[in-house]
Every structure is written in structure tokens, then in C-alpha cells.
Amino acid sequence: MLMWLTGTRATGRAYSWAVLLAPPASAAAGALSAVVLAAGVVAYVVRGPAPIR
């Protein structure tokens, strides 16, 4: 979201430091997001919620 808000010039071209977003139909983007989601779920199940301070 940060890249979308600040990573493009007024002309719509991305700055060199910005990571370009993948198209919605990208199989690689879908697979990567599924892996990241699964890793987050596994980490939450193994470690549990953060303790309340």
C-alpha cells in the first residue's frame, strides 16, 4: 500500500526504489501470498497470541 501511495511519480511511472505490484491474475503472486499466509498461520499456532502487558 505504501508503494502504491508514494512509489509513483506524477506521470504514473514507478520510482527505481519502489517494488512494482504484480497483476491480479499473476500465478506467482497468488502462490507467494498463499505461502506467506500459511507461514503466518503456522507461526500463530506454534507461538500463540502475543502476551498482554
C-alpha positions in Angstrom: 0.0 0.0 0.0 2.9 2.4 0.8 4.4 1.8 -2.6 1.1 2.5 -4.3 0.7 5.8 -2.4 4.3 7.1 -2.6 6.1 4.9 -5.1 4.9 6.5 -8.3 5.7 9.8 -9.9 3.0 12.2 -11.2 3.4 10.7 -14.6 2.4 7.2 -13.2 5.9 5.7 -13.6 7.4 4.0 -10.6 10.5 5.2 -8.8 13.5 2.9 -9.0 13.3 2.1 -5.3 9.7 1.0 -5.4 8.7 -2.6 -5.8 6.2 -2.9 -8.6 2.9 -4.6 -7.9 2.1 -7.9 -9.7 -1.0 -8.1 -11.8 -4.1 -9.6 -10.2 -4.0 -12.7 -12.4 -0.4 -13.5 -11.6 0.0 -17.1 -10.5 3.3 -16.3 -8.8 1.8 -13.6 -6.8 -1.1 -15.8 -5.7 1.3 -18.6 -4.8 3.6 -16.3 -2.8 0.7 -14.8 -0.9 -0.6 -18.3 0.0 2.8 -19.3 1.3 3.0 -16.1 3.4 -0.5 -16.7 4.8 0.3 -20.3 5.6 3.6 -19.2 7.3 1.7 -16.7 9.4 -1.0 -19.2 10.5 1.7 -21.8 11.4 3.6 -19.2 13.4 0.5 -18.1 15.3 -0.5 -21.7 16.0 3.0 -22.6 17.3 3.8 -19.4 19.3 0.3 -18.4 20.2 -1.0 -14.9 20.6 1.2 -12.1 22.0 1.1 -11.8 25.8 -0.9 -8.9 27.2 1.3 -6.5 29.0 
